[in-house]
C-alpha cells in the first residue's frame, strides 16, 4: 500500500511542433518528470500521466479537456502530488497560477516543477511557492512585452502600407511586399456595408447571399455573419484613399469614396 504523501499524478502538455523542437516534447517531459519522481521517491504509475495535446496554455487549466480530468482525479483524494516539467505547461497567466496553487493547497496537493529556470521547485516549501509565483509573474510580463512589440511592428507596417498579416480581403500584396487595393474585393466590401447600413440586411443574410453567388473569402472559405462584420469593420480599408480609384468607381450606389 502506498504511503501518504507518495502517490503522484503528472500533467504533460504540448501544443505545437515548435515546442517539440525546443525540447518540450511529450517524451522529454515524461522523462524529466519520471526522473524527478524517482529522486523524490514518489510513486507514479503509467496511467498517472495525463497528456494534453494541441491545447494552448492561454486556456485556464481546469477548462482544458485533460485539465478537467486532472481536477476530478485530484479531488478524488487519491493523489498527494502533481508534477509538471515546466510552469508554462500549466499556466500563461499569473492570476491563473495563483488561483490554481491556492486550490491545490486546499486539496492538499503538493505541486512540483521539474524545470523552473534550470532548478526543480517544490511548493511544499515557502521558498518554492515564492519562486513559482515570481517566475510566473516574470513570464507573464515578458509575454506582454512581446505582444506590445509585435503590435508596434504591425502598426508601423500598416502605416507604410506593407504586408502585416497573412491576408486581408480587399487587398493584394505586390512583389515588393506592399499592400494595394483589390478593387473587385473592395467593391464587394462596399456592397456588404451598403446592404447592412442602407438596406437593413443582417450580416448573416449578407453572408448567405455572397455564398449563393459563389463569392469566397480571401482564403476560399464560406462567409458567416461574423466574417462579414469583421471584413467591413477592418480599419485598414481607409488606406485605399491613398490610391487612385478605378475610372468606373462611383457608378454603383454602394460605392464609397
N, C-alpha and C positions, 0 to 999 in steps of 0.2 A: 504493500500500500504506500502511495506517495505521501511524503511528509508535508505538512502545512508550510506554505511559502515556496514550494518547489515546482508546482505544476505551472506550465508556461504555454502561452499561445503567441504566434508570430504573425505579423501583418507585412505582406510584401506587395509593392505597387510599382508598375512600370507603365508609362503612358506613350512612349514613342521609341523609334529606332535610335534616335539621338541619345536617349538615356542609356540604351544598351551599349552604344559605342563609348559612352563616358564611364562605363563600369558600374552601372546600377541595374544590370540585367537581373532577371529572375534568379538565375543560377548564382550570380555573385552575391546577391542579397541573402539567399538561403545559406550559402557557405559562411558568410560573416556572422549571421545570426546563430548558426549552429556552433560556431567557434566560441561566441560569447556565452551561449547557454552552457557549453561544456566547461568553460573557465569558471562560471559562477555556480557550477554543479546544479543546474536547473534541468528539470525533466521536460523534454519536448518531443512529442511523437510526430510521425509523418503527417497525420491528419490534423495536426495543430498549426499547420502553415496555411494561412488564408491568402490567396493570391488574387490581386486586383489588377486587371489588365485594361489598358485603354481608357483610364479614368483620370481626369485632372485633379491635382491636389487643391485646386481652387474650389472644388465642391466640398463642403464640410464633411468630415469623416463619417458621421453617422448617417449621412444621406447617400453615400455610395452603396452599391449593391453588396459588396463584401464587408463594407463598414457596418451595414445593418446586421449582417450575420455576426460580425465581431462583437457588437454590442450585446446581442442576445446571448452569445456564449459567455461573455464576461459577466453578465447579470445572473447567469445560472449558478454562480458561486463555485464553479469547478476549477477556475484558474486563479492564480495569485500574481502572475507576472505577464506583461505584454512586452515583446521585443520587436523593434524595427531596426533597419540598417541605418537610415538617415532620417532626420526630423522632417525633411521635405517629402518623405513617403507618406506622412500623416497630415501635415499642415502646410498651408501657404500664408495663412492669416494669423497674426499673433493672438487676436481675440479668440479665435477658434482653438488655438493651442492652450491658452489659459483656461478657457471654459472646459475643455475636454480633460485636461490634467486634474482640474477640480472634481470632475465627475469620476475619474479613475480613482482619485483619493477616496471619494465617498463609497465606491465599490470595494475598496480595499485592494486595489490593483496597483502594483509597482511597475512603472514604465522604465524600460532600458533602451538606450540608443547605442547601437554598435559603433557608429562613427559620427561623432559631432566634433568637427574641427580636428579630426585625427585621433580623438580620445573617445573611449566608451563612457557613457553617462548613465547614472543610476538615480532615479528620482526618489529613492527611499532615503536619500541624504539631503540635507538642506542645501549644500553646495551644488548637488546635482540638479535640484529644482531651479536654483538661481541661474546656473549656466544654461539650462534648457530655455528658460524664459529670455535670457539675454541674447542667445543665438537666434531665437525665433524673431525677436524684435529687429535685430540687425538684418536678417534675411528679408523681412518684410520691407524695411527701409530701402535695401538695395533693389528690390523689385520695383518699388515706387520710383526710384531714381531712373532706372532703366526705362520704365514706362514714360516718364516725363521727357527723357532724351529722345525716345522714339517719336513721341508726339511732336516735339520741337522740330525733329528732322522732317516729319511728314508735312508740317506747316510750311517749312522752308521750300520743300519740293512743290507744294501746291502753289506757293507764291510765284514760283518760276515756271509754272505750267509743265513741270516734269512729272514723270510717272511716279506715283506714291502708293499705289496699290495694284493688286493683280489685274483688275478690270473694272471699268465703270461704264454702265450703259449710257450711251450718248457721246462717248469719247473713244478715240483710237490713239495708238502710240506710233509715232513715226520712227524712222531708222535711227534717229538721234536720241530716242527715249523721251521725246517731248509729246505732251498730250495735245490733241487737236480735236475740234468738234466733229462728230459723225452726224452730219445734218439729217440723214434719214432717221436715225435714232432720236435726234433732237426733236424732229417733227412728231414722233410718237410720244415723247415725253410731254410736249406741249398739248397734244391731243388728250393724253391721260389727265393732265391738270385741268383742262377745259371741261372735260366730261364731268369731273368731280365738282369743281367750283362753280361752273356756269350752268351745268345741266342737272346737277344734283344726283349723279350716279354714285353708287358706293364704290370703294376701291376694289372690293371683291368682284363686283359686276364688270368693272373695267378690266380686271384680270381675266375673267371668263371671256370677255369679248376679244381680247388680244389672243388668247389661246385658240378660240374658234377660228380666228383669221390666220393661224399658223405663225404668229409673231412670237419669237423666242426671246428669252433673256440673253444677256451678254454671253453666258456660258452654255446657252442652249436649253435652259430649263423652262419649266412652265411658270406662268405668272400667278401669284397669290395676292391677296389684298395687302399684306404687309410689304411684299416686294414692290408693289405699285407705289405705296406711300413712301417707301424708302427711296425709290428712284426719283420721284417727283421732288422730294424734300432735300435731295443732295445739294448742299450749298455750293459745291464746286461748279454747278451749271452756270452760275452768274459769270464765270470767266469767259463764257462764249462771246460776250460782248467785245472782247479784245480781238476777235477775229472777224474778217469780212463775211457778211451774211450772203447766202446764195441769192442770185438775181431774182428768183421767184418767191423769195421769202416774204410772207405777209399776205399772200393770196388766199390762204386758208383762214377761216375765222378763229382758229385756235392758236395761230402763231403769235408768240410773244417776242417783242424786240428786246 
